[in-house]
Amino acid sequence: MEFETKIISKEILNTLYDNGKTLGTAESCTGGRIAEAIISVPGASNYFKGGIISYDNEVKERLLHVSHEILENKTAVCEEVAVQMVKGACAALNCDYAISITGIAGPGGGTPEIPVGTIWIAYGSMEEVRTFKLTEDQGRDTNLAIATNKALKLFLDYYKEQNPPVEETEK
């Protein structure tokens, strides 16, 4: 695991540890790397509920309630699927927040419409989900490392925005 990933995971721990909020993951192309990064820091059990590795579309449909029609019409590598994966993870894992990821890490599997390196990241809650799209192919291992780090960082920034720290004078 990359050093940067551990630093971000530690910051997520420091941010979520004592606040009673919970986090889950729904991963496709990263195959559990995001969950692995989260649990690499001692204390993650205080807020991390678990993860669903939904590499196959059937798992996306059955466990995360991703729309069959969207999978058929747009493929699994689209913004809508990433959003539905976050909401599905929040429901299935009974957590406040989730991070999802779906894409084509490579080296094969890409098409002219959806080339290798296209990875959709989603993060948020049942009420609000944000997305981010990666588009560069830097080789499978690098694509997965970049996607993992980006997903963790995006979630951390989102969470901090939603839950600003209480100033000492307000306590």
VOGU-3710 file (C-alpha; in Angstrom, 3 decimals, decimal comma):
1> mefetkiisk> 0,000/0,000/0,000  1,274/3,432/-0,909  2,389/5,842/1,796  -0,071/8,521/0,598  -2,951/6,067/0,913  -2,030/5,333/4,534  -1,823/9,051/5,333  -5,292/9,713/3,876  -6,696/6,663/5,687  -5,248/7,913/8,982
11> eilntlydng> -6,836/11,316/8,383  -10,208/9,664/7,721  -9,798/7,770/10,998  -8,962/10,974/12,858  -11,996/12,680/11,337  -14,582/9,915/11,846  -13,356/8,038/14,923  -15,376/9,661/17,706  -18,347/11,176/15,891  -20,746/8,234/15,643
21> ktlgtaesct> -20,915/8,337/11,837  -20,252/5,226/9,792  -18,706/4,479/6,409  -18,948/1,635/3,914  -17,623/0,872/0,451  -18,939/-0,581/-2,796  -16,093/-1,433/-5,142  -15,880/-2,882/-8,586  -12,584/-2,330/-10,418  -10,569/-1,691/-7,240
31> ggriaeaiis> -11,632/-5,044/-5,800  -11,480/-4,007/-2,145  -8,449/-1,709/-2,204  -10,409/1,178/-0,696  -11,684/-1,006/2,153  -8,167/-2,381/2,645  -6,787/1,159/2,922  -9,434/2,119/5,468  -8,874/-0,912/7,695  -5,087/-0,625/7,497
41> vpgasnyfkg> -5,285/1,973/10,268  -5,996/0,640/13,774  -9,328/1,900/15,075  -11,231/1,683/11,792  -13,672/-0,752/13,381  -15,095/2,212/15,275  -16,632/3,646/12,084  -16,099/1,291/9,102  -19,089/-1,033/8,588  -17,703/-3,063/5,666
51> giisydnevk> -17,491/-3,271/1,938  -19,132/-4,986/-0,990  -16,938/-6,021/-3,890  -19,353/-5,972/-6,806  -17,075/-6,968/-9,652  -19,936/-8,651/-11,500  -23,076/-6,824/-12,624  -25,295/-9,430/-10,962  -23,792/-8,478/-7,596  -24,344/-4,800/-8,351
61> erllhvshei> -28,006/-5,536/-9,043  -28,717/-8,022/-6,238  -26,766/-6,510/-3,350  -26,557/-2,823/-4,260  -29,855/-2,515/-6,158  -28,228/-0,972/-9,230  -30,753/-0,667/-12,050  -30,622/-3,480/-14,590  -31,780/-1,041/-17,265  -28,903/1,362/-16,611
71> lenktavcee> -26,410/-1,500/-16,675  -27,866/-2,686/-19,991  -28,162/0,735/-21,608  -25,091/2,552/-20,259  -22,831/-0,283/-18,959  -21,457/-0,555/-15,439  -18,944/2,210/-16,120  -21,095/5,304/-15,822  -21,945/7,993/-13,324  -25,424/6,640/-12,619
81> vavqmvkgac> -24,109/3,233/-11,582  -21,507/4,806/-9,270  -24,246/6,885/-7,606  -26,546/3,887/-7,192  -23,648/1,910/-5,705  -23,194/4,544/-2,962  -26,892/4,491/-2,099  -26,977/0,703/-2,278  -23,980/0,427/0,045  -25,536/2,847/2,543
91> aalncdyais> -28,692/0,705/2,567  -27,061/-2,730/2,545  -24,423/-1,889/5,148  -26,635/0,434/7,215  -24,010/3,177/7,159  -24,180/6,965/7,011  -21,704/7,394/4,143  -20,243/5,288/1,377  -17,587/5,417/-1,295  -18,089/3,570/-4,581
101> itgiagpggg> -15,964/2,969/-7,623  -16,600/1,410/-11,022  -14,405/1,483/-14,081  -12,025/-0,147/-16,511  -8,566/-0,472/-14,984  -7,053/-2,291/-17,954  -5,096/-3,391/-19,728  -8,066/-4,684/-21,745  -11,810/-4,180/-21,633  -11,986/-0,675/-22,996
111> tpeipvgtiw> -14,006/0,503/-25,970  -13,830/3,660/-28,078  -16,751/5,035/-26,020  -15,344/3,941/-22,653  -11,561/3,591/-22,915  -9,267/1,898/-20,425  -8,612/4,261/-17,532  -12,211/5,459/-17,318  -13,130/5,165/-13,648  -16,149/6,686/-11,905
121> iaygsmeevr> -15,847/7,492/-8,206  -18,898/8,346/-6,108  -19,107/9,283/-2,445  -21,677/10,625/-0,064  -24,860/9,620/1,707  -28,364/8,518/0,766  -29,331/12,204/0,540  -26,371/13,517/-1,442  -23,917/11,750/-3,719  -21,075/13,426/-5,563
131> tfkltedqgr> -19,062/11,987/-8,421  -15,695/12,302/-10,090  -14,432/10,766/-13,331  -10,875/9,642/-14,012  -9,962/9,290/-17,678  -6,242/8,653/-18,054  -4,747/5,210/-18,608  -1,432/4,865/-16,808  -1,424/1,079/-16,621  -3,551/-1,167/-14,432
141> dtnlaiatnk> -1,603/-0,907/-11,174  -1,223/2,857/-11,407  -4,858/3,323/-12,463  -6,006/1,397/-9,380  -3,646/3,230/-7,027  -4,717/6,638/-8,353  -8,398/5,700/-8,140  -8,057/4,449/-4,555  -6,228/7,571/-3,371  -8,568/9,913/-5,228
151> alklfldyyk> -11,683/8,209/-3,821  -10,387/8,449/-0,245  -9,326/12,087/-0,659  -12,615/13,120/-2,284  -14,601/11,487/0,508  -12,448/13,097/3,203  -12,861/16,560/1,673  -16,625/16,012/1,297  -16,993/14,845/4,890  -15,049/17,817/6,243
161> eqnppveete> -17,197/20,174/4,182  -20,386/18,571/5,525  -19,114/18,461/9,112  -16,907/21,478/9,814  -14,969/21,331/13,067  -16,526/23,096/16,028  -14,426/26,050/17,103  -13,170/26,052/20,675  -15,226/29,191/21,422  -18,424/27,416/20,281
171> k> -17,993/24,459/22,631
//
